[in-house]
Amino acid sequence: MGALPKRKISRVRRDRRRAHYLRLKMPHMVPCPQCNTLRLAHHVCHYCGTYNDVQVLPEEKTASANE
C-alpha cells in the first residue's frame, strides 16, 4: 500500500505552497537611449517612437502620445 498523509493539509498551507507559482511578475523595463524614459525591453518606445536608434513610429503619432 502506498504512502498516505497522516493529517489533512489546511487550505492556508496548501495555498501558501501554491502561491509561489501564481505570483505575477513585473515586466522588465529599460531606459530608452534617446529620451531616457522607461520602456519594455525589445519594444518600441511609445514616448519618442524609436527602436534600436531608428525612428519607427511617425511623428504625428508620437506627438499625440506626449499629451
VEXNU-364889 format. One line per 8 residues: number of its first residue (from 1); their letters; for each residue x, y, z of C-alpha. Coordinates in Angstrom, 2 decimals. Example, Ala and Ser with C-alpha at 12.3 -4.5 7.8 and 13.67 -1.06 7.14 Angstrom:
% residues 2
1) as) 12.30,-4.50,7.80; 13.67,-1.06,7.14;
//
This chain:
% residues 67
1) mgalpkrk) 0.00,0.00,0.00; 1.28,3.47,-0.89; 2.16,6.27,1.47; -0.76,8.32,2.77; -0.75,11.68,4.55; -1.06,11.48,8.31; -3.04,14.72,8.57; -5.12,16.94,6.36;
9) isrvrrdr) -3.19,19.87,4.87; -5.03,23.08,5.71; -6.15,25.49,3.00; -3.68,28.10,4.23; -0.68,25.75,3.99; -1.81,24.43,0.60; -2.40,27.93,-0.83; 0.85,29.28,0.59;
17) rrahylrl) 2.73,26.49,-1.17; 0.95,27.17,-4.47; 1.29,30.96,-4.27; 4.92,30.84,-5.39; 3.94,29.75,-8.89; 0.91,32.03,-9.18; 2.79,35.24,-8.40; 2.67,37.88,-11.14;
25) kmphmvpc) 5.98,39.13,-12.40; 6.76,42.74,-13.23; 7.74,43.42,-16.84; 11.41,44.12,-17.47; 11.76,47.88,-18.03; 14.87,49.51,-19.51; 15.64,53.18,-20.16; 15.25,54.39,-23.75;
33) pqcntlrl) 18.63,55.50,-25.17; 17.01,58.50,-26.92; 14.71,60.03,-24.29; 15.66,58.07,-21.11; 12.06,57.13,-20.29; 11.36,53.59,-19.12; 10.07,51.23,-21.80; 9.61,47.48,-22.20;
41) ahhvchyc) 12.75,45.67,-23.31; 12.78,44.83,-27.05; 9.78,47.13,-27.72; 9.30,50.47,-29.46; 9.43,53.46,-27.12; 5.94,54.97,-27.06; 7.28,58.35,-25.97; 9.77,59.10,-28.77;
49) gtyndvqv) 8.86,56.33,-31.26; 12.35,54.88,-31.71; 13.62,51.31,-31.66; 17.29,50.37,-31.98; 18.17,54.02,-32.79; 15.73,54.06,-35.75; 12.58,56.24,-35.89; 9.81,53.65,-36.24;
57) lpeektas) 6.60,55.50,-35.38; 5.66,58.59,-37.42; 6.00,61.98,-35.76; 2.25,62.77,-35.65; 1.56,59.59,-33.67; 4.31,60.27,-31.12; 3.11,63.88,-30.67; -0.32,62.62,-29.54;
65) ane) 1.32,60.19,-27.11; 3.08,63.08,-25.35; -0.19,64.72,-24.34;
//
